[in-house]
Structures are given as structure tokens and as C-alpha cells.
């Protein structure tokens, strides 16, 4: 919805008040690992906006929303360093080396990552590499895709009487380590939000049923959350893999399993 | 750190670009449930700022940072509706009724909640009450205290080779429902972030050890995260309850348990 001019002026006044006293200065030679949130530009934090306003170089993944990249400071260099389906991806070690190299050349470096940099984004690996190299850095949290996506879909992450915990898990296949114990996750009886869960969804759903969850447990896929392409698919744990296979929802996609899913139907009617 | 004037101007330009096209209009008679994040005003989203800029009435909890309340639009009415230690708290039903009443009087209503409105904040109860009353509402996600607090403490929520899931749980005593199965959470082997966990920490820590976690599992308390009063206490699962009892960290406090905690020592040296 287009905001009227007096609203824009009021928001600018708030931004000035909030940032004038509190925003941090990105120094030359410093790297900020910045969470861009799930996609919608108005879910950027002021801290992330201040990063975009100061960056000499912006190192970003494929998943960053183009509406957010369009906010980069004029004159800042956009540097793509992510994975894109069907293209060879930049190895993580190369990304770490690039960040260190940019910083050592005295640039103000922003590493923009989808969601929150410390949630399934390999941000910790980048931070550890910077720390080991003696490069000063700062972490700016973002709205993680799981929570932003749930809110956008009208599914509460927690609700009294339904759950007292929520589990965020990655469905990405491990290459160099042990797999996640989905049976143990199932036995907690708490809702599970799976990032990057589409590819292995059939296997994961089967493991959760083996772990004791009923195939009737409500389940949903939220894809392209908070973007104009957002799609929501509601099914059951037993049916979600086939439903997702048929619907081919756009990436990135979250899978949500648990009794929080049906709350959407009770909330959805009243949402604008 | 005080931002220089040209940085402020640049941030305002970004805010205008991000919000001018995308920000939503809060209509009279509508309620927005808005996440204020963990405390630091620069962790507010643009969407939350636009809510502060438009509210006729701002209904807030005790935990909202005074630096954020100071950003309320001039002329908006501040309405306290939370729990404060030592004072009788407003019953949830009364808060729901107030929100509905304000909306029916044609006011633009912002319900400002610490962290994310859908994470252990009873936001779902308020949303369900609004939906049942036919009051139009919108949910604006915020940086949840768990993730904002971890980032501020230099503890990655996830790290490849350490964990493939993370559990957010409430340590608040249930009154009208069953307790959380801490044994089952322990058996997942994944890190656990406990909101409101100080009061029952001794009992929770004992349950996690009974569930199979070693008493040597690293543990930390992060209190008053992202505020000037932030304090971090590092110990082990076996020692954290006594350490917290001695140190009396200020509320609100998060408890973090798992092998992500020691990553802080590797990251911390290089942080500005």
C-alpha cells in the first residue's frame, strides 16, 4: 500500500530520532554481518538500513530480495557471493577470504544475509574467519525467515495451551557431519519449523512419523514468505510431501509442522 | 556511538526509499500487534517505526525499552497494560477488551510487545480475540529476544558441525496446562534457549541433566540483552542456577544451554 506523504514525513522523523542518537558508524576496514530479514523491505531494521547507507561494498547472497538491493547506497559496489540453483556456488572459504580482503583494503564492508545471519546462514563461519584474521566485525540481527514467514502466514509461533517451545531445524542434507535426530525432535511434541526442507521433505516427514508424530499432525509450506510471490500450502504431516511435490512452491520455502498451523484458519478471516 | 550528520541523512534517504513505496497505512479502527525487538531502538523494523508514527494509542508492556517509548508520535496516548514485578498485572482478558474498545472508538491502535509478538508474548491470544470480535488487525514481526540476545552476546544460534536445530522454550510455570517435557528436549542434543527461565532454573537444569545432558554442558545467562544494562554470565548446566542466584542478573533474562555457548570466546576477541 502506498504511504501518504505525511506518513512518510512522520516515519523519517522517527528514524532520525531513533538513529540520530543510537546508530553505529561503520568504519573503514570493518565488516558488518547484517540480517536482511525474510524479504519485505519494511522488515529491515534501522541498524540494517544504516549498514546499507554506509557500505562501500555489499556482499550478498542470491536470496536477498531485489527490493532490498535497490536500497544500497549510490556508489556502493554490489558483490554477489551466494549459491544459485543450477550455477556453481562460491565456496564458503572464498567468501571468507573476500570479506577479509575487502576489509584489509580499507573498505566499509557489509555482508548482507537473508533472515538472521546466525540462523542457518553460515554467518558464524564468516564471523569466526574474521575473528581469526583480526578483522573487526559486528553482527546485526535480522528477522529470521522462520518467524517472519510464520507471522506473514498468520501462524503464531507459540500459543498458550498449544505449545511451550518451538524448534527451528534445517532440512539441508549434511555433507560432513551426522544427520539430525528427527525421531528425538518428534518426541518433544513441540512444533517444528524446517528451513530448506523441501528437497528432503518426504524422508523428514517419514522420520517424524516413525518418531511418534501422527500423520494427521497439521503441516504447512510457506514459500517466498513476505514477498509478492508468497504461497501457503496447508496439509498434514502424512500428505505434505506429496502436496508440495504437486504444487512446486517457489523457493525459499519453510515447512511448519504442529498444532499451531490450524490457528491460521481462526486468525486469517480478520486479517486485512 | 553518535552518528555523524551525513550518515543520518543517508539513513533517512534509505528509510524514505524503503517506506515510501512499501509502508502500510494504519487505518482508524485497526489494531497492529507490533514486535519492538529486544530493546535497542536500532533493532526496530521500519514497519514498527511506521506503527509508532501512526498510533493514536500505544498499548505497551513493562518490558518495552524507554528509548523506544520515547519514539512514540507526539500526541499519541501511552497506555500501560503489562505485568510489573510486585504490582498486580492486567488480566489478559482485560487487555483484549481494551484493544477491541480502542478500535471500536475509531482509534489507530498499536499494541507494542517486546521481541516478536508471536513468541511467548500471548500475542496469539490477542490476535484471536481481535479476530473473534471482527476487529481488523495486522501482525508486525520483531527481532525475538532469543536471537537478538544471542547476537548481542556473540553466541551464534547455529554453527555448522555444532548444531542443526535450535529450541526456544519458555521457563515460565504453567498454571492451566501440562509442563514442558524437559527430558525430551534434552534428548534432542540441540541447544536450548529459555525465555523467562531464571525463576525455575534450578529445576529446569536438573530436569535437563536427568534427560541426559552432561552437567558440563556449557550454559550462559544473557540479561537485559541489547540494552546498556546487558550482562552475560557463562557457566555450565550444573553450575548455572547457583551462579545466577549469586549474580542476580537484571530481568529480562535468557538462558542458553549447549555447545554454541563456547563459540563466544572465539568470536568475542575481535568484536568492536
Interface residues (C-beta under 8 A of the other chain):
Chain A: X1 X2 X3 X4 X7 X8 X10 X11 X12 X13 X14 X15 X16 X17 X18 X19 X20 X21 X22 X23 X24 X25 X30 X37 X40 X41 X42 X43 X44 X45 X46 X47 X49 X50 X52 X53 X54 X67 X70 X71 X73 X116 X117 X118 X119 X120 X122 X123 X124 X125 X127 X128 X130 X131 X132 X134 X135 X136 X137 X138 X139 X140 X141 X142 X143 X144 X147 X148 X150 X151 X152 X154 X156 X157 X158 X159 X160 X161 X164 X165 X166 X167 X168 X169 X170 X174 X176 X177 X179 X180 X181 X184 X185 X187 X188 X189 X190 X263 X266 X267 X269 X270 X271 X272
Chain B: X1 X2 X3 X4 X7 X8 X10 X11 X12 X13 X14 X15 X16 X17 X18 X19 X20 X21 X22 X23 X24 X25 X30 X37 X40 X41 X42 X43 X44 X45 X46 X47 X49 X50 X52 X53 X54 X67 X70 X71 X73 X116 X117 X118 X119 X120 X122 X123 X124 X125 X127 X128 X130 X131 X134 X135 X136 X137 X138 X139 X140 X141 X142 X143 X144 X147 X148 X150 X151 X152 X154 X156 X157 X158 X159 X160 X161 X164 X165 X166 X167 X168 X169 X170 X174 X176 X177 X179 X180 X181 X184 X185 X187 X188 X189 X190 X263 X266 X267 X269 X270 X271 X272
